[in-house]
Amino acid sequence: MATITVAGTPVEDIWVSGPEVCRRLGMSRSTLRRLRNKGLPHLGDDRLRRYHLPTVLKWLAGNA
């Protein structure tokens, strides 16, 4: 798997929570919810939703 970088910093191959996605990418919870409704990849439901950070970044690059 290729290494993904953001601002020259490698992104770990990790799964994170919604609040962590918002913190790392500087977006609001409502923006994350809107993007998820547009097809942002995630696993789980309202109780335990996780995002694969490299996949989220790839999706944003192609769908923003």
C-alpha positions as CSV (number, residue, x, y, z in Angstrom):
1,M,0.0,0.0,0.0
2,A,1.3,3.4,-0.9
3,T,2.1,5.9,1.8
4,I,-0.4,8.8,2.0
5,T,0.9,12.2,3.2
6,V,-0.9,15.3,4.3
7,A,1.2,18.5,4.2
8,G,4.3,16.3,3.9
9,T,3.5,14.1,7.0
10,P,2.7,10.4,6.5
11,V,-0.8,9.4,7.6
12,E,-1.0,6.2,9.6
13,D,-3.0,3.3,8.4
14,I,-5.6,3.6,11.2
15,W,-9.3,3.7,11.9
16,V,-10.5,6.7,13.9
17,S,-13.8,8.0,15.3
18,G,-15.8,10.9,13.9
19,P,-14.6,13.4,16.4
20,E,-11.0,12.4,15.6
21,V,-11.6,12.8,11.8
22,C,-13.0,16.3,12.6
23,R,-10.0,17.2,14.8
24,R,-7.4,15.9,12.3
25,L,-8.9,17.5,9.3
26,G,-10.3,20.7,10.9
27,M,-13.9,20.2,10.0
28,S,-17.1,20.4,12.0
29,R,-19.3,17.5,12.9
30,S,-22.1,18.8,10.6
31,T,-19.6,18.8,7.7
32,L,-18.6,15.3,8.5
33,R,-22.3,14.2,8.6
34,R,-23.0,16.0,5.3
35,L,-20.0,14.2,3.6
36,R,-21.0,10.9,5.1
37,N,-24.5,11.4,3.5
38,K,-22.8,12.0,0.2
39,G,-20.9,8.7,0.5
40,L,-17.9,9.2,2.7
41,P,-16.7,5.6,3.5
42,H,-17.2,4.5,7.1
43,L,-18.0,1.4,9.1
44,G,-20.5,1.0,11.8
45,D,-23.6,2.9,12.9
46,D,-24.4,5.8,15.3
47,R,-23.1,3.9,18.3
48,L,-19.7,2.9,16.9
49,R,-18.8,4.5,13.7
50,R,-15.1,4.4,12.5
51,Y,-13.3,5.9,9.5
52,H,-10.2,4.6,7.8
53,L,-8.2,7.7,7.6
54,P,-6.3,7.0,4.4
55,T,-9.5,6.1,2.6
56,V,-11.2,9.2,3.9
57,L,-8.4,11.3,2.5
58,K,-8.6,9.6,-0.9
59,W,-12.3,10.0,-1.0
60,L,-12.1,13.7,-0.2
61,A,-9.5,14.2,-2.9
62,G,-11.8,12.8,-5.5
63,N,-15.2,14.0,-4.2
64,A,-14.6,17.4,-2.5
